[in-house]
């Protein structure tokens, strides 16, 4: 196989090859990126606990429940523990520095979420101070925070009446052992929030967004869910109890059909690049008709010419694929941080996605190269030699 | 490639088992189909070309010269009849075998030079050798030697667009002879050249025939070019009108 010819043909029109390569790189980057985003959205659902339950308002996730419900819920048979979880919605210095903050029952957080592993600081320090918080280790690294720091957070949902930021004392940093618990969240005392509201130092909605429940070993979650929903059937506010995985699924579906949309965009990108590459290769094939005729006249067999053109298409697509997957891998970490800020954990280009991108590149290369390669192989020498350059 | 290697044909002449005629065309017929009608281009043509001969193929436009050249070179297949080259019946070869046979047996020179524009002169000359078992170094040496035979050793790194028409055709001649073929087929090799360049090309072909015993068939319209050949084959309306044997007129190679 005259490989040198393959390279020389690719380099014969450097601008066209470069532009095609650029388009391919962007397309394969997008395919890997979108696949990973969809994967991250679904990973939270898959990793979510089946035995941890979430109690929320039956009306909407945005309607808070009275805190008085907590003791009644804990009275249900099979419930081991419960924890308030209230969205805070603040940011650090600038709205672009957004990350998740939750007000929780501090003394129950680590029992309810064993996935949270402290890597610095300790639980007693967290419990000792009302303004203490635990923060994700990656979050701490991003902003240069460490244990003992006092960090100002500007309230979004809850504002201080004097206009000053909320101050939180960093009592510990953690890492999450599962994608269903965000590794870049700030957890702080619900009590701190509640007292600020009661004393009039701050304004914002009363109550708790959801209650997270852990169950006694061997308890049937379905029975507990039915019992809790039944308790408040005629209450001032009806509740809806679901498993954590179902809750996560609902949360993802709240994003509309985002995963489907992303999948469709990925498919569209792929189809567009397939047509573009096919067009490039058809043009290349047409331009080389006479060259193919010369090679045939010199004794090069049809299969060699077939290999030359399909090889050219493969090399082009593989280079584009490698570049696209390479960029996807290189940007994996910063993009993961970006998505964590939106509560989408687990973004990352794994080996499977990289292999998927490269396999697609090979498939596109074979598909786009087949038609011109087949035409070149079937070409009559005399006809080809008569073609214009 | 050495001068000794180029003398392969001359040695074959000494082989008593080798057929007397290198090319034998027997009752060859070629019909082109155009708009549902058959156009007879070659009509039962018979021809013999002895080894080492330099033949000019002449005739008016449409007489079937290029078609005959393509058929003898295995670029096309006849609708009837048979062509034997060195005793091998071409109709018995598959497409793949015919390609291999071309690589081994025939060197082509075209009017439009037909060099690969993306390759240098040396790489163009090396092309036929990619189909052999020669090492890269051997291929380079052979290509350099072929280029020096046509007087273009100093143009080895030039691309076709950096060469004059005459130089391009000389590169094409080097490519045609680098694999030491039995037969060289030239389709109006001087058609696109000025007189000086044409004489250089004809001088080279003459030398290949006389010094290296190559059998050459050259299609031409130019009577002056035909004078370089030892025999002139005249075609008209797809039929052989006669073969004129003549003493070759020496071609003066300029420069």
Interface residues (C-beta under 8 A of the other chain):
Chain A: X2 X4 X5 X8 X9 X11 X12 X290 X291 X293 X294 X295 X296 X297 X298 X299 X300 X301 X302 X303 X380 X381 X382 X385 X389
Chain B: X70 X73 X75 X76 X95 X96 X99 X100 X101 X102 X103 X104 X108 X110 X114 X115 X116 X117 X118 X119 X123 X127 X128 X130 X131 X175
